[in-house]
Each structure stands twice: as structure tokens, then as C-alpha cells.
Amino acid sequence: MSWRGVLSWLDVWGPFVVLVAWVVLGGLIFVPDAFIEPSGWHWFRFGLWVFVVVGAGWGWARKRRGGVPARMVAPEDVPGVDVEAAVASSSDRVSAVRVLRERHPDRD
């Protein structure tokens, strides 16, 4: 296994391992303090721990899930009149594509 493979594995699974460590170690430290010896300080630490764990879990899940892949659209699905109007109103190809995407957001 190359270093690149190890680094890509750590990039994907490293945050999950840290999250599990936070859940286990924090659960062993902060939960008993908050419920066995309740005080304002212990409840604050418990609430902060819950906030960090939920935030880290949310961030890891969003990173793992990624974005929604763009739907491929065949050129014949876009009306020719709109294509001609976009090309006529734009100075270059990129601007024309941008105009078409603005006119047909559901076909993106």
C-alpha cells in the first residue's frame, strides 16, 4: 500500500475514528460527571461535548455523502430556439451556456 493510499484512507475514515474516540472517551468522562455529580460546570461540559459530537458527526456525514451528481441532459432536450437566443445574446460560449442554465434550471 502506498502513502497516497494511506492518506486517502485517513482523509475519508480519519474523522470517523476521531468521532468514535470522542463518543467513547467523552461518554466515559462527561456523562457520569453530569448525572452522578450534577453541577453547572459538569452540565456545561456535557452540553459542549454533545454539541461537538453532533457537529463532528454531521460534518463527517456530509463529507462522506458528497454532493448530488449532476443529471446529464442530451442536447436535443433543449429547444433550438432557446439555444439560438442564448448564442445571439452572449459574446462567448461560456456565457451562452450560463444563459441556457438560467433559462432551464430543471434541466441542469
C-alpha atoms as a printed R data frame, in Angstrom:
    type eleno elety resid chain resno       x      y       z
1   ATOM     1    CA   MET     A     1   0.000  0.000   0.000
2   ATOM     2    CA   SER     A     2   1.390  3.384  -0.973
3   ATOM     3    CA   TRP     A     3   1.427  6.533   1.117
4   ATOM     4    CA   ARG     A     4  -1.128  8.011  -1.219
5   ATOM     5    CA   GLY     A     5  -3.495  5.149  -0.411
6   ATOM     6    CA   VAL     A     6  -2.915  5.563   3.320
7   ATOM     7    CA   LEU     A     7  -3.509  9.300   3.109
8   ATOM     8    CA   SER     A     8  -6.712  8.867   1.126
9   ATOM     9    CA   TRP     A     9  -7.926  6.287   3.664
10  ATOM    10    CA   LEU     A    10  -7.121  8.688   6.509
11  ATOM    11    CA   ASP     A    11  -8.835 11.521   4.681
12  ATOM    12    CA   VAL     A    12 -12.045  9.505   4.449
13  ATOM    13    CA   TRP     A    13 -12.038  7.491   7.681
14  ATOM    14    CA   GLY     A    14  -9.836  9.602   9.988
15  ATOM    15    CA   PRO     A    15 -12.658 11.938  11.065
16  ATOM    16    CA   PHE     A    16 -14.868  8.916  11.796
17  ATOM    17    CA   VAL     A    17 -12.181  7.356  14.009
18  ATOM    18    CA   VAL     A    18 -11.788 10.655  15.873
19  ATOM    19    CA   LEU     A    19 -15.573 10.884  16.226
20  ATOM    20    CA   VAL     A    20 -15.757  7.391  17.728
21  ATOM    21    CA   ALA     A    21 -12.935  8.293  20.125
22  ATOM    22    CA   TRP     A    22 -14.810 11.454  21.153
23  ATOM    23    CA   VAL     A    23 -18.004  9.478  21.738
24  ATOM    24    CA   VAL     A    24 -16.327  6.729  23.767
25  ATOM    25    CA   LEU     A    25 -13.866  8.791  25.789
26  ATOM    26    CA   GLY     A    26 -16.191 11.756  26.242
27  ATOM    27    CA   GLY     A    27 -19.032  9.450  27.164
28  ATOM    28    CA   LEU     A    28 -16.906  7.857  29.860
29  ATOM    29    CA   ILE     A    29 -15.808 11.230  31.229
30  ATOM    30    CA   PHE     A    30 -18.633 13.747  30.766
31  ATOM    31    CA   VAL     A    31 -21.802 11.657  31.101
32  ATOM    32    CA   PRO     A    32 -21.084 10.286  34.595
33  ATOM    33    CA   ASP     A    33 -19.975 13.718  35.802
34  ATOM    34    CA   ALA     A    34 -23.199 15.338  34.613
35  ATOM    35    CA   PHE     A    35 -25.557 12.698  36.011
36  ATOM    36    CA   ILE     A    36 -23.765 11.411  39.123
37  ATOM    37    CA   GLU     A    37 -22.337 14.711  40.395
38  ATOM    38    CA   PRO     A    38 -24.599 17.307  38.760
39  ATOM    39    CA   SER     A    39 -23.332 20.861  38.821
40  ATOM    40    CA   GLY     A    40 -23.456 23.765  36.427
41  ATOM    41    CA   TRP     A    41 -19.910 23.140  35.285
42  ATOM    42    CA   HIS     A    42 -20.490 19.422  34.644
43  ATOM    43    CA   TRP     A    43 -23.689 20.128  32.691
44  ATOM    44    CA   PHE     A    44 -21.882 22.783  30.645
45  ATOM    45    CA   ARG     A    45 -19.109 20.312  29.777
46  ATOM    46    CA   PHE     A    46 -21.691 17.652  28.935
47  ATOM    47    CA   GLY     A    47 -23.607 20.059  26.669
48  ATOM    48    CA   LEU     A    48 -20.403 21.158  24.976
49  ATOM    49    CA   TRP     A    49 -19.424 17.520  24.427
50  ATOM    50    CA   VAL     A    50 -22.839 16.759  22.884
51  ATOM    51    CA   PHE     A    51 -22.507 19.826  20.639
52  ATOM    52    CA   VAL     A    52 -19.021 18.790  19.471
53  ATOM    53    CA   VAL     A    53 -20.018 15.162  18.854
54  ATOM    54    CA   VAL     A    54 -23.159 16.094  16.913
55  ATOM    55    CA   GLY     A    55 -21.269 18.710  14.891
56  ATOM    56    CA   ALA     A    56 -18.427 16.324  14.093
57  ATOM    57    CA   GLY     A    57 -20.876 13.578  13.125
58  ATOM    58    CA   TRP     A    58 -22.841 15.949  10.928
59  ATOM    59    CA   GLY     A    59 -19.677 17.189   9.216
60  ATOM    60    CA   TRP     A    60 -18.354 13.678   8.646
61  ATOM    61    CA   ALA     A    61 -21.686 12.509   7.221
62  ATOM    62    CA   ARG     A    62 -21.863 15.479   4.842
63  ATOM    63    CA   LYS     A    63 -18.310 14.854   3.681
64  ATOM    64    CA   ARG     A    64 -18.966 11.131   3.146
65  ATOM    65    CA   ARG     A    65 -22.239 11.701   1.335
66  ATOM    66    CA   GLY     A    66 -20.832 14.247  -1.077
67  ATOM    67    CA   GLY     A    67 -22.995 16.203  -3.444
68  ATOM    68    CA   VAL     A    68 -25.773 15.106  -5.671
69  ATOM    69    CA   PRO     A    69 -24.315 14.208  -9.064
70  ATOM    70    CA   ALA     A    70 -25.393 16.437 -11.909
71  ATOM    71    CA   ARG     A    71 -28.001 14.996 -14.207
72  ATOM    72    CA   MET     A    72 -26.826 14.562 -17.790
73  ATOM    73    CA   VAL     A    73 -29.054 16.242 -20.358
74  ATOM    74    CA   ALA     A    74 -28.971 15.444 -24.042
75  ATOM    75    CA   PRO     A    75 -28.566 18.486 -26.304
76  ATOM    76    CA   GLU     A    76 -31.761 17.630 -28.175
77  ATOM    77    CA   ASP     A    77 -33.762 18.095 -24.953
78  ATOM    78    CA   VAL     A    78 -33.119 21.853 -25.016
79  ATOM    79    CA   PRO     A    79 -35.278 23.745 -27.532
80  ATOM    80    CA   GLY     A    80 -33.304 25.040 -30.520
81  ATOM    81    CA   VAL     A    81 -34.916 28.472 -30.297
82  ATOM    82    CA   ASP     A    82 -33.534 28.911 -26.774
83  ATOM    83    CA   VAL     A    83 -30.070 27.810 -27.887
84  ATOM    84    CA   GLU     A    84 -30.069 30.301 -30.773
85  ATOM    85    CA   ALA     A    85 -31.282 33.099 -28.491
86  ATOM    86    CA   ALA     A    86 -28.600 32.307 -25.894
87  ATOM    87    CA   VAL     A    87 -25.844 32.266 -28.520
88  ATOM    88    CA   ALA     A    88 -27.103 35.516 -30.057
89  ATOM    89    CA   SER     A    89 -27.258 37.299 -26.696
90  ATOM    90    CA   SER     A    90 -23.829 36.139 -25.485
91  ATOM    91    CA   SER     A    91 -20.328 37.060 -26.525
92  ATOM    92    CA   ASP     A    92 -18.764 33.649 -25.889
93  ATOM    93    CA   ARG     A    93 -19.694 30.014 -25.366
94  ATOM    94    CA   VAL     A    94 -19.420 30.086 -21.573
95  ATOM    95    CA   SER     A    95 -21.870 32.971 -21.327
96  ATOM    96    CA   ALA     A    96 -24.279 31.179 -23.663
97  ATOM    97    CA   VAL     A    97 -24.188 28.043 -21.523
98  ATOM    98    CA   ARG     A    98 -24.765 30.145 -18.409
99  ATOM    99    CA   VAL     A    99 -27.797 31.794 -20.032
100 ATOM   100    CA   LEU     A   100 -29.213 28.386 -21.009
101 ATOM   101    CA   ARG     A   101 -28.778 27.073 -17.476
102 ATOM   102    CA   GLU     A   102 -30.548 30.118 -16.076
103 ATOM   103    CA   ARG     A   103 -33.441 29.669 -18.500
104 ATOM   104    CA   HIS     A   104 -33.738 25.922 -17.884
105 ATOM   105    CA   PRO     A   105 -32.759 25.273 -14.238
106 ATOM   106    CA   ASP     A   106 -34.711 21.998 -14.121
107 ATOM   107    CA   ARG     A   107 -32.552 20.597 -16.922
108 ATOM   108    CA   ASP     A   108 -29.302 21.201 -15.035
